[in-house]
């Protein structure tokens, strides 16, 4: 796990609790929770100094919110995931296998009502993904095995507009900037040969998103599709999908 990102998250959680408790603003703060799921994958492999790596994140978990009537919404999130089909290149051999991982994040969102139908939304968030798996393949008749770990971070800022089609349905679109990093390491062996390869990349690229919000019985649901480009030695498309299901407040609070 990225030590810097974990330290940042640990520092943020006490601040989140301090904000909601020590200021004693219970009448103005509304707590909420959401079940979340996300998936993102680059359309092609990234080319990094002669090496290749796939930008891939995903998982499901829980998001906790503190909504203040003036300041906006602060949130933290965490979860995990499992991928039955992963692929990596190690010593010129394509390896396959499964992997699992975790993610954690935090952020802020502020909605500004422009008219009865239109609302502007400003958001900033950080999320870190850690993925690990044992992959295998063969070089001729010689088995190849490797442990692959990938640390991925995303820092995003966006500004969008939301339009209410009705009391229960709304559409939103917007633009933003994503600062991302990728560190993929493979440690393994080809017969008696042991080796380690690493691909490291980072960048800052724009993105666009489109989302729809609607009700399923009494549960608000949000679907968001986001498209961006990652620029390293080559430029590839990154498509992502986020699903949020808001839970009733009386479930936790």
Secondary structure, DSSP 8 states (H G I E B T S, - for coil): --HHHHHHHHHHHHHHHHHHHTT--TTTEEEEEEEEEEEEEESS-EEETTEEE--EEEEEEEEEEEEETTTEEEEEEEEEEEEEEEEEEETTEEEEEEEEEEEEEEEEEEEEE-SSSEEEEEEEEEEEEEEEEEEEEEETTEEEEEEEEEEEEEEEEEEEEEEESSSS-EEEEEEEEEEEEEEEEEEEEETTEEEEEEEEEEEEEEEEEEEEEEEETTEEEEEEEEEEEEESSSEEEEEEEEEEEEE-GGGT-
